[in-house]
Amino acid sequence: MTLTQLKYAVCAAGMNSFNDAAKKLYISQPSLSSAIATLEKEVEIQIFNKSKTGISLTRQGEEFIGYARQVLEQYELLDAKYITKKESKKKFSVSMQHYTFAVQAFIETIQQYGMDAYEFEIYEDTTYMVIENVRNCKSELGVLYLNDFNRQVLQKIFTEYHLEFQPIFDCGLYVYMAKTHPLAGKEQIDLEELMEFPCLSFAQGTHNSFYFAEEVLSTVPYKKLIKASDRATLLNLMIGINGYTICSGIICEELNGSDYVAVRLNSSEKMTIGYLTRKDMHISKIGTDYLAALGKFKDKAML
């Protein structure tokens, strides 16, 4: 197995086409296909599924490509430091549930470096994909929460995937809503008071288990429930139809604006915000700085 083979495989995975990857690599398509076939034979797994419409990664292929990306990135760092003596492009990737404060920490990390050249990636995604992205090395870190309800199930998945969850801070439950909501002026809200208003939840796609829900109290039989796939839509629904969601209560007006408020929910439940990593991966300097920026929100978290 060579670095060239890994480079070919990663490029093909990114293009979803041997033909397009071959053009980008300035080699013939048969040469690329032959190199991939040799690699698959050597590692004794099928990396790609092939069809008339193109190629896609197999389950084993996703994991392999994740490791391959990591190897290539480390080689680029070594090459830049000891061979070419050129400053390499800084790279960092994080996946997260839909947390504005996690996005704000990402912004602060970029601003802290002030680099001329970098390649950062941020994914606000479903819980399942946050886990998958870390598992397959697509993201160095994953930001999500655990509580008494989902902890046992998710920890079992983490162990199976060789992942590790580290807590950052605990917080109580809050009702996030527009300032125009009829209940926005209260100091504390009972769950029963919310039943006449639409509860907003992030859709989890095909992996729609209660254990993957981004909102605590996901098993409550809400009278009105709306699921959406992105944060902007939920914010619009809060204003348009007096919708609400259950969250950590950490508000980032810098990104969401000042039209929203978090009111304490009358509940003894709590959630633990933390980060997910692979057990066999070292956290980079940028990753460490991102976690430090994320940790600053501990002061805004209230039990």
C-alpha beads as a LAMMPS data file, in Angstrom:
LAMMPS data file: protein, C-alpha beads

303 atoms
302 bonds

1 atom types
1 bond types

-500.0 500.0 xlo xhi
-500.0 500.0 ylo yhi
-500.0 500.0 zlo zhi

Masses

1 110.0

Atoms # bond

1 1 1 0.000 0.000 0.000
2 1 1 1.464 3.329 -1.101
3 1 1 0.699 6.994 -0.546
4 1 1 -0.141 7.246 -4.241
5 1 1 -2.796 4.532 -3.905
6 1 1 -4.272 6.300 -0.887
7 1 1 -4.303 9.586 -2.793
8 1 1 -6.121 7.922 -5.695
9 1 1 -8.705 6.330 -3.406
10 1 1 -9.406 9.553 -1.490
11 1 1 -9.766 11.526 -4.711
12 1 1 -12.143 8.944 -6.191
13 1 1 -14.221 8.975 -3.003
14 1 1 -14.506 12.742 -3.183
15 1 1 -15.496 12.798 -6.851
16 1 1 -17.841 9.760 -6.748
17 1 1 -16.474 8.884 -10.173
18 1 1 -13.354 7.100 -11.378
19 1 1 -13.478 9.041 -14.632
20 1 1 -13.687 12.473 -12.957
21 1 1 -11.022 11.498 -10.423
22 1 1 -8.695 10.328 -13.192
23 1 1 -9.031 13.695 -14.940
24 1 1 -8.266 15.543 -11.714
25 1 1 -5.233 13.322 -11.074
26 1 1 -4.034 13.609 -14.708
27 1 1 -3.965 9.849 -15.231
28 1 1 -6.022 7.522 -17.385
29 1 1 -9.222 6.017 -16.053
30 1 1 -7.967 2.433 -16.594
31 1 1 -4.802 3.250 -14.625
32 1 1 -6.862 4.575 -11.737
33 1 1 -9.231 1.598 -11.772
34 1 1 -6.270 -0.788 -11.810
35 1 1 -4.605 0.998 -8.871
36 1 1 -7.836 0.860 -6.845
37 1 1 -8.348 -2.810 -7.674
38 1 1 -4.790 -3.597 -6.542
39 1 1 -5.360 -1.648 -3.323
40 1 1 -8.622 -3.474 -2.598
41 1 1 -6.918 -6.812 -3.158
42 1 1 -4.064 -5.872 -0.854
43 1 1 -6.237 -4.664 2.038
44 1 1 -8.758 -7.461 1.427
45 1 1 -11.864 -5.272 1.474
46 1 1 -14.119 -3.771 -1.185
47 1 1 -13.716 -0.011 -0.920
48 1 1 -16.112 1.061 -3.668
49 1 1 -19.461 -0.067 -4.989
50 1 1 -19.586 0.381 -8.756
51 1 1 -22.662 1.036 -10.877
52 1 1 -23.654 2.619 -14.179
53 1 1 -24.258 5.933 -12.425
54 1 1 -20.856 6.055 -10.714
55 1 1 -19.208 4.794 -7.541
56 1 1 -19.999 4.933 -3.829
57 1 1 -18.165 3.862 -0.716
58 1 1 -18.979 0.592 0.979
59 1 1 -19.375 0.529 4.744
60 1 1 -15.798 -0.752 5.103
61 1 1 -14.702 1.716 2.442
62 1 1 -15.986 4.684 4.461
63 1 1 -13.831 3.663 7.398
64 1 1 -10.811 2.987 5.181
65 1 1 -11.067 6.372 3.437
66 1 1 -11.285 8.068 6.825
67 1 1 -7.967 6.535 7.837
68 1 1 -6.484 7.279 4.407
69 1 1 -7.369 10.981 4.723
70 1 1 -5.711 11.059 8.127
71 1 1 -2.517 9.454 6.781
72 1 1 -2.330 11.858 3.833
73 1 1 -2.876 14.894 6.041
74 1 1 -0.122 13.782 8.409
75 1 1 2.212 13.201 5.456
76 1 1 1.483 16.711 4.142
77 1 1 2.399 18.154 7.537
78 1 1 5.666 16.208 7.638
79 1 1 6.494 17.162 4.070
80 1 1 5.814 20.849 4.717
81 1 1 7.827 20.927 7.933
82 1 1 10.879 18.876 6.972
83 1 1 11.075 18.635 3.161
84 1 1 9.550 21.576 1.295
85 1 1 9.820 23.901 4.325
86 1 1 6.584 25.535 3.215
87 1 1 3.780 26.428 5.562
88 1 1 1.048 23.851 5.038
89 1 1 -2.617 24.711 4.833
90 1 1 -4.172 24.274 8.277
91 1 1 -7.025 21.756 8.340
92 1 1 -9.742 21.066 10.866
93 1 1 -13.200 19.523 10.758
94 1 1 -15.952 19.329 13.368
95 1 1 -19.471 17.878 13.298
96 1 1 -22.176 18.949 15.719
97 1 1 -25.798 18.827 16.606
98 1 1 -27.543 22.128 15.899
99 1 1 -25.854 24.259 18.567
100 1 1 -25.327 27.945 17.851
101 1 1 -22.675 28.163 20.575
102 1 1 -20.688 25.397 18.865
103 1 1 -20.768 27.417 15.634
104 1 1 -19.671 30.522 17.563
105 1 1 -16.727 28.579 19.019
106 1 1 -15.786 27.567 15.461
107 1 1 -15.837 31.220 14.368
108 1 1 -13.695 32.269 17.330
109 1 1 -11.176 29.530 16.528
110 1 1 -10.782 30.797 12.966
111 1 1 -10.455 34.394 14.161
112 1 1 -7.840 33.347 16.709
113 1 1 -5.565 31.889 14.053
114 1 1 -5.893 34.637 11.486
115 1 1 -4.273 32.349 8.918
116 1 1 -3.804 33.237 5.276
117 1 1 -4.516 29.683 4.169
118 1 1 -6.707 27.093 5.829
119 1 1 -9.273 24.430 5.021
120 1 1 -11.837 24.090 7.784
121 1 1 -15.063 22.088 7.666
122 1 1 -18.133 22.374 9.893
123 1 1 -21.164 20.107 9.727
124 1 1 -24.435 20.772 11.542
125 1 1 -26.061 17.386 11.142
126 1 1 -28.188 14.640 12.612
127 1 1 -26.956 12.811 15.694
128 1 1 -26.270 9.693 13.646
129 1 1 -24.139 11.594 11.138
130 1 1 -22.194 13.385 13.886
131 1 1 -21.214 9.949 15.195
132 1 1 -20.496 8.582 11.708
133 1 1 -18.350 11.569 10.719
134 1 1 -16.112 11.086 13.746
135 1 1 -16.037 7.334 13.291
136 1 1 -14.898 7.671 9.670
137 1 1 -12.395 10.461 10.430
138 1 1 -14.373 12.918 8.318
139 1 1 -14.448 15.094 11.416
140 1 1 -11.864 15.256 14.157
141 1 1 -14.469 16.145 16.784
142 1 1 -18.200 15.725 17.268
143 1 1 -20.279 17.902 19.593
144 1 1 -23.436 16.406 21.094
145 1 1 -25.192 15.790 24.395
146 1 1 -25.894 12.883 26.715
147 1 1 -28.529 12.597 29.421
148 1 1 -30.000 9.861 31.605
149 1 1 -32.306 8.754 28.779
150 1 1 -29.878 8.325 25.876
151 1 1 -26.608 7.750 27.729
152 1 1 -26.625 3.951 27.912
153 1 1 -27.611 3.442 24.269
154 1 1 -25.205 6.018 22.834
155 1 1 -22.313 4.912 25.053
156 1 1 -22.805 1.390 23.716
157 1 1 -22.531 2.735 20.158
158 1 1 -19.455 4.762 21.086
159 1 1 -17.754 1.667 22.507
160 1 1 -18.611 -0.392 19.427
161 1 1 -17.191 2.294 17.127
162 1 1 -14.069 2.878 19.276
163 1 1 -15.169 6.402 20.134
164 1 1 -14.856 8.306 23.381
165 1 1 -17.175 10.954 24.839
166 1 1 -15.721 13.660 27.068
167 1 1 -18.077 15.983 28.994
168 1 1 -17.567 19.760 28.819
169 1 1 -20.383 21.134 30.959
170 1 1 -23.835 20.308 32.347
171 1 1 -26.895 22.476 31.864
172 1 1 -30.563 22.531 32.770
173 1 1 -33.479 22.528 30.336
174 1 1 -34.793 25.724 28.799
175 1 1 -37.602 26.651 26.441
176 1 1 -36.215 28.552 23.469
177 1 1 -38.769 30.800 21.789
178 1 1 -39.334 34.192 20.187
179 1 1 -39.648 37.172 22.516
180 1 1 -43.154 37.655 21.079
181 1 1 -44.290 34.246 22.390
182 1 1 -47.134 34.511 24.958
183 1 1 -45.004 32.661 27.549
184 1 1 -41.745 34.540 26.883
185 1 1 -42.110 36.841 29.887
186 1 1 -42.329 34.082 32.490
187 1 1 -39.468 33.185 34.819
188 1 1 -40.269 29.472 34.597
189 1 1 -42.534 27.372 32.397
190 1 1 -44.302 24.117 33.155
191 1 1 -44.418 21.494 30.417
192 1 1 -48.222 21.476 30.496
193 1 1 -48.280 25.156 29.525
194 1 1 -46.452 24.368 26.297
195 1 1 -48.903 21.791 24.989
196 1 1 -51.052 24.352 23.178
197 1 1 -48.069 25.569 21.171
198 1 1 -46.109 23.780 18.389
199 1 1 -43.025 21.930 19.624
200 1 1 -40.163 22.211 17.128
201 1 1 -37.679 19.389 16.666
202 1 1 -34.747 18.630 14.395
203 1 1 -35.527 15.802 11.969
204 1 1 -33.169 12.833 12.250
205 1 1 -33.824 11.268 8.842
206 1 1 -33.942 7.497 8.587
207 1 1 -32.274 7.141 12.006
208 1 1 -35.252 8.552 13.851
209 1 1 -34.863 6.786 17.191
210 1 1 -35.818 8.693 20.352
211 1 1 -32.244 8.070 21.488
212 1 1 -30.923 10.142 18.558
213 1 1 -33.222 13.109 19.240
214 1 1 -31.407 16.412 19.695
215 1 1 -34.054 17.639 22.120
216 1 1 -34.384 16.319 25.652
217 1 1 -37.848 14.959 26.614
218 1 1 -38.265 13.537 23.112
219 1 1 -40.668 10.830 24.330
220 1 1 -43.251 13.323 25.604
221 1 1 -46.504 12.969 23.564
222 1 1 -46.607 16.555 22.330
223 1 1 -49.991 17.672 21.054
224 1 1 -48.397 19.640 18.221
225 1 1 -45.020 18.629 16.782
226 1 1 -43.127 19.981 13.785
227 1 1 -39.816 18.584 12.549
228 1 1 -37.394 20.574 10.428
229 1 1 -33.925 19.915 9.067
230 1 1 -32.159 23.232 9.704
231 1 1 -31.802 25.857 12.392
232 1 1 -32.949 28.810 10.267
233 1 1 -36.307 27.162 9.602
234 1 1 -36.854 26.512 13.308
235 1 1 -36.109 30.158 14.110
236 1 1 -38.620 31.307 11.486
237 1 1 -41.262 28.971 12.908
238 1 1 -40.686 30.347 16.395
239 1 1 -41.636 33.786 15.162
240 1 1 -44.296 32.761 12.640
241 1 1 -46.385 30.309 14.691
242 1 1 -45.198 30.729 18.291
243 1 1 -43.193 27.529 18.127
244 1 1 -40.622 26.513 20.718
245 1 1 -37.902 23.959 21.313
246 1 1 -36.257 22.475 24.393
247 1 1 -32.555 23.325 24.593
248 1 1 -29.535 24.099 26.767
249 1 1 -30.522 27.736 27.215
250 1 1 -27.218 29.103 25.911
251 1 1 -28.069 32.049 23.667
252 1 1 -25.749 33.476 21.001
253 1 1 -27.261 36.761 19.913
254 1 1 -24.225 37.380 17.700
255 1 1 -25.546 34.725 15.303
256 1 1 -29.277 34.280 15.983
257 1 1 -30.086 37.904 16.717
258 1 1 -31.881 39.411 19.709
259 1 1 -35.423 38.277 18.870
260 1 1 -35.294 35.116 20.980
261 1 1 -35.279 34.207 24.648
262 1 1 -34.614 31.103 26.756
263 1 1 -36.927 30.506 29.727
264 1 1 -36.192 27.871 32.366
265 1 1 -38.334 24.737 32.099
266 1 1 -39.693 23.408 35.389
267 1 1 -37.777 20.126 35.250
268 1 1 -35.025 18.428 37.232
269 1 1 -33.603 16.922 34.034
270 1 1 -30.181 17.989 32.832
271 1 1 -28.059 17.459 29.746
272 1 1 -24.303 17.038 29.434
273 1 1 -22.704 18.791 26.476
274 1 1 -19.494 17.099 25.389
275 1 1 -17.286 16.117 22.497
276 1 1 -16.686 12.868 20.692
277 1 1 -13.313 11.635 19.389
278 1 1 -11.811 8.442 18.072
279 1 1 -9.848 6.610 20.763
280 1 1 -6.942 6.097 18.375
281 1 1 -6.647 9.729 17.227
282 1 1 -4.641 12.560 18.745
283 1 1 -6.486 15.879 19.009
284 1 1 -4.742 18.506 16.900
285 1 1 -3.675 21.943 18.150
286 1 1 -6.597 23.509 16.311
287 1 1 -8.940 20.922 17.820
288 1 1 -7.629 21.735 21.289
289 1 1 -8.144 25.452 20.680
290 1 1 -11.678 24.798 19.432
291 1 1 -12.484 22.859 22.615
292 1 1 -11.101 25.734 24.672
293 1 1 -13.410 28.151 22.826
294 1 1 -16.303 25.757 23.390
295 1 1 -15.476 25.488 27.082
296 1 1 -15.949 29.240 27.538
297 1 1 -19.690 28.709 27.237
298 1 1 -19.650 26.800 30.499
299 1 1 -20.164 30.109 32.298
300 1 1 -23.413 30.620 30.349
301 1 1 -24.736 27.139 31.160
302 1 1 -27.067 26.986 34.166
303 1 1 -28.393 23.943 36.010

Bonds

1 1 1 2
2 1 2 3
3 1 3 4
4 1 4 5
5 1 5 6
6 1 6 7
7 1 7 8
8 1 8 9
9 1 9 10
10 1 10 11
11 1 11 12
12 1 12 13
13 1 13 14
14 1 14 15
15 1 15 16
16 1 16 17
17 1 17 18
18 1 18 19
19 1 19 20
20 1 20 21
21 1 21 22
22 1 22 23
23 1 23 24
24 1 24 25
25 1 25 26
26 1 26 27
27 1 27 28
28 1 28 29
29 1 29 30
30 1 30 31
31 1 31 32
32 1 32 33
33 1 33 34
34 1 34 35
35 1 35 36
36 1 36 37
37 1 37 38
38 1 38 39
39 1 39 40
40 1 40 41
41 1 41 42
42 1 42 43
43 1 43 44
44 1 44 45
45 1 45 46
46 1 46 47
47 1 47 48
48 1 48 49
49 1 49 50
50 1 50 51
51 1 51 52
52 1 52 53
53 1 53 54
54 1 54 55
55 1 55 56
56 1 56 57
57 1 57 58
58 1 58 59
59 1 59 60
60 1 60 61
61 1 61 62
62 1 62 63
63 1 63 64
64 1 64 65
65 1 65 66
66 1 66 67
67 1 67 68
68 1 68 69
69 1 69 70
70 1 70 71
71 1 71 72
72 1 72 73
73 1 73 74
74 1 74 75
75 1 75 76
76 1 76 77
77 1 77 78
78 1 78 79
79 1 79 80
80 1 80 81
81 1 81 82
82 1 82 83
83 1 83 84
84 1 84 85
85 1 85 86
86 1 86 87
87 1 87 88
88 1 88 89
89 1 89 90
90 1 90 91
91 1 91 92
92 1 92 93
93 1 93 94
94 1 94 95
95 1 95 96
96 1 96 97
97 1 97 98
98 1 98 99
99 1 99 100
100 1 100 101
101 1 101 102
102 1 102 103
103 1 103 104
104 1 104 105
105 1 105 106
106 1 106 107
107 1 107 108
108 1 108 109
109 1 109 110
110 1 110 111
111 1 111 112
112 1 112 113
113 1 113 114
114 1 114 115
115 1 115 116
116 1 116 117
117 1 117 118
118 1 118 119
119 1 119 120
120 1 120 121
121 1 121 122
122 1 122 123
123 1 123 124
124 1 124 125
125 1 125 126
126 1 126 127
127 1 127 128
128 1 128 129
129 1 129 130
130 1 130 131
131 1 131 132
132 1 132 133
133 1 133 134
134 1 134 135
135 1 135 136
136 1 136 137
137 1 137 138
138 1 138 139
139 1 139 140
140 1 140 141
141 1 141 142
142 1 142 143
143 1 143 144
144 1 144 145
145 1 145 146
146 1 146 147
147 1 147 148
148 1 148 149
149 1 149 150
150 1 150 151
151 1 151 152
152 1 152 153
153 1 153 154
154 1 154 155
155 1 155 156
156 1 156 157
157 1 157 158
158 1 158 159
159 1 159 160
160 1 160 161
161 1 161 162
162 1 162 163
163 1 163 164
164 1 164 165
165 1 165 166
166 1 166 167
167 1 167 168
168 1 168 169
169 1 169 170
170 1 170 171
171 1 171 172
172 1 172 173
173 1 173 174
174 1 174 175
175 1 175 176
176 1 176 177
177 1 177 178
178 1 178 179
179 1 179 180
180 1 180 181
181 1 181 182
182 1 182 183
183 1 183 184
184 1 184 185
185 1 185 186
186 1 186 187
187 1 187 188
188 1 188 189
189 1 189 190
190 1 190 191
191 1 191 192
192 1 192 193
193 1 193 194
194 1 194 195
195 1 195 196
196 1 196 197
197 1 197 198
198 1 198 199
199 1 199 200
200 1 200 201
201 1 201 202
202 1 202 203
203 1 203 204
204 1 204 205
205 1 205 206
206 1 206 207
207 1 207 208
208 1 208 209
209 1 209 210
210 1 210 211
211 1 211 212
212 1 212 213
213 1 213 214
214 1 214 215
215 1 215 216
216 1 216 217
217 1 217 218
218 1 218 219
219 1 219 220
220 1 220 221
221 1 221 222
222 1 222 223
223 1 223 224
224 1 224 225
225 1 225 226
226 1 226 227
227 1 227 228
228 1 228 229
229 1 229 230
230 1 230 231
231 1 231 232
232 1 232 233
233 1 233 234
234 1 234 235
235 1 235 236
236 1 236 237
237 1 237 238
238 1 238 239
239 1 239 240
240 1 240 241
241 1 241 242
242 1 242 243
243 1 243 244
244 1 244 245
245 1 245 246
246 1 246 247
247 1 247 248
248 1 248 249
249 1 249 250
250 1 250 251
251 1 251 252
252 1 252 253
253 1 253 254
254 1 254 255
255 1 255 256
256 1 256 257
257 1 257 258
258 1 258 259
259 1 259 260
260 1 260 261
261 1 261 262
262 1 262 263
263 1 263 264
264 1 264 265
265 1 265 266
266 1 266 267
267 1 267 268
268 1 268 269
269 1 269 270
270 1 270 271
271 1 271 272
272 1 272 273
273 1 273 274
274 1 274 275
275 1 275 276
276 1 276 277
277 1 277 278
278 1 278 279
279 1 279 280
280 1 280 281
281 1 281 282
282 1 282 283
283 1 283 284
284 1 284 285
285 1 285 286
286 1 286 287
287 1 287 288
288 1 288 289
289 1 289 290
290 1 290 291
291 1 291 292
292 1 292 293
293 1 293 294
294 1 294 295
295 1 295 296
296 1 296 297
297 1 297 298
298 1 298 299
299 1 299 300
300 1 300 301
301 1 301 302
302 1 302 303
